[in-house]
Every structure is written in C-alpha cells, then in structure tokens.
C-alpha cells in the first residue's frame, strides 16, 4: 500500500517526502539493534523538524511538499508556535522561572500561549477560506495550519521592530513581511494558485486576524 501511494506521487515530490534518500529493507540480523534504531529515530525528530523549518524559511518547495504529505507536521507546527512565543516573552524581559512559580505568572504565561494558538488557528482559517473559496484554489486547512506554524518563528523579528517603531501595528506589519512570504509560497504550492493570488490570500489572512484580534482584545502576535 505504501509503495503504491509513493509511486502515485511525482518523482520530485516523492524525493522531498523521503528526504532524497533510498529506501531499503534492513536484513533480519539487524533486529537485535531495534532499540538503538528507535533511539536514533527519536533523536532525529528535532533535526528533521529544524531542517524542514530552514527549508520553509528559505522558501524551498520541498518543505511544503513534506508538510502536505506528513500528518506529523501539524504537531511540529504547534510546537514551533509555542517555542516561538516563549522566546518572544523572554526577549520582552519575562523570566520563565517567575512565570512558572506564581499564580499571576502562570496566568500571563497561559494567556500569552493562548494568544499564539488563537492567532495560529484564526489566521490559518482566514487564509484557507480566502484561498479556497474566494480565489477558488485547492488544498486543505490542515496543510495551511502547518505552513502557518512553520512560518511563525519569523515573527521573532517583532523583538527588533518594536524597538524601531513607536507604533505597535506598524512594528507588527513590518515584522510580518518574512512571515507573509513563507505563507504565500506555501499557499502557492498547496492551493495551486499563482504567487500573486497566494500573496493576496496571505495578506488578507493577516488583515482578517488584525480585525478579529481588535474585536476579541487579543495581541497581534
């Protein structure tokens, strides 16, 4: 079944999915080192995620092919959102120890992580709706979620822009340029849209989020 599925995928995309390597069945004599292989597999998870993150931030198509064909990427995307939000809090001067050891600190931490999760879901939903129904593209909401999550670390740039611009909205928009580039290229692949339309979907998603955030009282990031 897996072989048939892989052979139904274009060669270029199949190489991206498998990491470009060759698949082979290990000899039966290797069964005694199954534990070591499992440990190496777990240890390779972070490396694989970081490699795909680097590809996404470099706007490489292989990253978006992998996200499309790998369900695990949704969990990876959520982890990247959480880690990025924690790094932003550290950059703003919060101490994680203080946040985790007091009721008020835990409340701030929870609200901040909730804000990031809501951004991830709402932005992805708006961008998917625009690309799918307004611009009549293809694709799935799950893949747009993954693309957004892998683009989210670029918003660490807000730590720089808030020190340059007095206006928080301007700082957020400027910091979002790289984010929008990543999402636009991901939507271009996933929804099979021209890059101009994909960029429009990404941009309207951000505008939609800013409206929702102002109504709900959430922060922009």
C-alpha positions as CSV (number, residue, x, y, z in Angstrom):
1,X,0.0,0.0,0.0
2,X,2.7,2.5,1.0
3,X,4.7,1.6,-2.2
4,X,1.6,2.3,-4.4
5,X,1.0,5.6,-2.6
6,X,4.6,6.7,-3.1
7,X,4.6,5.8,-6.7
8,X,1.5,7.8,-7.3
9,X,3.4,10.9,-6.1
10,X,5.5,12.8,-8.7
11,X,9.2,11.8,-8.5
12,X,10.4,15.3,-7.4
13,X,7.8,15.4,-4.6
14,X,8.5,11.8,-3.6
15,X,12.2,12.7,-3.1
16,X,11.2,15.6,-0.9
17,X,8.9,13.4,1.2
18,X,11.6,10.7,1.7
19,X,14.4,13.2,2.2
20,X,16.0,12.3,-1.1
21,X,17.4,9.0,0.3
22,X,16.9,5.4,-0.9
23,X,14.5,3.1,0.9
24,X,15.6,-0.4,1.7
25,X,14.6,-3.3,3.9
26,X,17.1,-4.0,6.7
27,X,18.5,-7.5,7.0
28,X,16.9,-9.7,9.6
29,X,20.2,-9.7,11.5
30,X,19.5,-6.1,12.4
31,X,16.6,-6.9,14.6
32,X,18.9,-7.1,17.6
33,X,19.6,-3.4,17.4
34,X,16.0,-2.3,17.2
35,X,16.3,-0.3,20.4
36,X,19.3,1.6,19.1
37,X,17.5,2.4,15.9
38,X,14.4,3.6,17.9
39,X,16.6,5.9,19.9
40,X,18.3,7.3,16.8
41,X,14.8,7.8,15.2
42,X,13.6,9.8,18.2
43,X,16.8,11.8,18.2
44,X,16.4,12.6,14.5
45,X,12.9,14.1,15.0
46,X,14.3,17.5,16.1
47,X,16.9,17.5,13.3
48,X,14.2,16.7,10.7
49,X,11.9,19.5,12.0
50,X,14.7,22.0,12.0
51,X,15.8,21.0,8.5
52,X,12.2,21.5,7.2
53,X,11.9,24.8,9.1
54,X,15.1,26.0,7.4
55,X,13.7,25.0,4.0
56,X,10.4,26.7,4.7
57,X,12.2,29.9,5.8
58,X,14.3,29.7,2.6
59,X,11.0,29.4,0.6
60,X,12.0,26.0,-0.7
61,X,9.2,23.9,-2.2
62,X,10.4,20.7,-0.6
63,X,9.3,21.9,2.8
64,X,5.8,22.5,1.6
65,X,5.6,19.1,-0.1
66,X,6.7,17.5,3.2
67,X,4.1,19.4,5.1
68,X,1.4,18.4,2.7
69,X,2.2,14.7,2.9
70,X,3.2,14.4,6.5
71,X,0.4,14.5,9.2
72,X,3.0,14.8,11.9
73,X,3.9,18.2,10.7
74,X,0.8,19.6,12.4
75,X,2.2,18.7,15.8
76,X,5.6,20.1,14.8
77,X,3.9,23.4,13.7
78,X,2.2,23.7,17.1
79,X,5.5,23.1,18.9
80,X,7.2,25.8,16.8
81,X,4.4,28.2,17.7
82,X,4.7,27.6,21.4
83,X,8.5,27.7,21.4
84,X,8.5,30.9,19.4
85,X,6.0,32.5,21.8
86,X,8.2,31.6,24.8
87,X,11.3,33.1,23.1
88,X,9.3,36.3,22.4
89,X,8.4,36.5,26.1
90,X,12.0,36.0,27.1
91,X,13.0,38.7,24.6
92,X,10.5,41.1,26.1
93,X,12.1,40.6,29.5
94,X,9.9,38.0,31.1
95,X,11.6,35.4,33.3
96,X,10.2,31.9,32.7
97,X,11.0,30.8,36.2
98,X,9.0,33.7,37.6
99,X,6.1,33.0,35.2
100,X,6.0,29.3,36.3
101,X,6.3,29.8,40.0
102,X,3.4,32.3,40.8
103,X,-0.3,32.3,40.1
104,X,-0.1,35.7,38.3
105,X,2.9,34.5,36.3
106,X,1.1,31.3,35.2
107,X,-1.9,33.4,34.2
108,X,0.3,35.6,32.0
109,X,2.0,32.6,30.5
110,X,-1.3,30.9,29.8
111,X,-2.8,34.0,28.2
112,X,0.3,34.5,26.0
113,X,0.3,30.9,24.8
114,X,-3.4,31.0,24.2
115,X,-3.0,34.2,22.1
116,X,-0.4,32.5,20.0
117,X,-2.6,29.4,19.5
118,X,-5.6,31.6,18.6
119,X,-3.5,33.5,16.1
120,X,-2.3,30.2,14.5
121,X,-5.9,28.9,14.2
122,X,-7.7,32.1,13.1
123,X,-5.0,33.3,10.7
124,X,-4.8,29.8,9.1
125,X,-8.6,29.6,8.9
126,X,-9.0,33.0,7.2
127,X,-6.1,32.3,4.8
128,X,-7.6,28.9,3.9
129,X,-11.1,30.4,3.4
130,X,-9.7,33.1,1.1
131,X,-7.6,30.8,-1.0
132,X,-10.2,28.1,-1.2
133,X,-13.5,29.9,-1.6
134,X,-12.7,33.4,-2.7
135,X,-9.8,32.7,-5.0
136,X,-11.0,29.2,-5.9
137,X,-7.8,27.3,-5.1
138,X,-7.3,23.8,-3.9
139,X,-5.7,22.5,-0.7
140,X,-6.7,21.6,2.9
141,X,-7.0,23.5,6.1
142,X,-4.6,21.1,7.9
143,X,-1.8,21.9,5.5
144,X,-2.3,25.7,5.8
145,X,-2.1,25.2,9.6
146,X,1.3,23.5,9.1
147,X,2.5,26.2,6.8
148,X,1.5,28.9,9.2
149,X,3.1,27.2,12.1
150,X,6.4,26.8,10.3
151,X,6.3,30.4,9.3
152,X,5.5,31.6,12.8
153,X,9.2,31.7,14.0
154,X,9.8,34.6,11.6
155,X,7.7,36.8,14.0
156,X,10.7,36.8,16.4
157,X,11.5,39.9,14.3
158,X,8.9,41.8,16.3
159,X,11.6,41.9,19.1
160,X,13.6,44.1,16.7
161,X,10.8,46.1,15.1
162,X,9.1,47.2,18.4
163,X,12.4,48.9,19.2
164,X,12.5,50.7,15.9
165,X,8.8,51.8,15.5
166,X,6.8,53.5,18.2
167,X,3.5,52.3,16.7
168,X,2.8,48.7,17.6
169,X,0.7,48.0,14.5
170,X,3.5,49.2,12.2
171,X,6.0,47.2,14.1
172,X,3.9,44.1,13.7
173,X,3.2,44.6,10.0
174,X,6.9,45.2,9.2
175,X,7.9,42.1,11.2
176,X,5.3,40.1,9.3
177,X,6.9,40.6,5.9
178,X,9.0,37.4,6.1
179,X,6.1,35.5,7.6
180,X,3.8,36.5,4.7
181,X,6.5,35.5,2.2
182,X,6.7,32.0,3.7
183,X,2.9,31.6,3.9
184,X,2.4,32.9,0.3
185,X,4.9,30.4,-1.1
186,X,3.2,27.6,0.9
187,X,-0.2,28.6,-0.3
188,X,1.1,28.8,-3.8
189,X,2.1,25.1,-3.6
190,X,-0.9,23.9,-1.6
191,X,-3.7,25.8,-3.3
192,X,-2.1,25.7,-6.8
193,X,-2.5,29.5,-7.2
194,X,-0.3,32.0,-8.9
195,X,2.1,33.7,-6.5
196,X,0.2,37.0,-6.7
197,X,-3.1,35.3,-5.6
198,X,-1.3,33.3,-2.9
199,X,0.2,36.5,-1.6
200,X,-3.2,38.1,-1.6
201,X,-4.6,35.2,0.5
202,X,-1.7,35.5,2.9
203,X,-2.2,39.3,3.2
204,X,-5.9,39.1,3.6
205,X,-5.4,36.5,6.3
206,X,-3.3,39.0,8.3
207,X,-5.8,41.8,7.8
208,X,-8.6,39.4,9.0
209,X,-6.6,38.5,12.0
210,X,-6.0,42.1,13.0
211,X,-9.7,42.7,12.8
212,X,-10.5,39.6,14.9
213,X,-7.8,40.5,17.4
214,X,-9.2,44.0,17.9
215,X,-12.7,42.7,18.5
216,X,-11.6,39.9,20.9
217,X,-8.9,42.1,22.6
218,X,-6.0,39.8,21.7
219,X,-2.5,40.9,21.0
220,X,-1.4,40.8,17.4
221,X,1.3,38.1,17.8
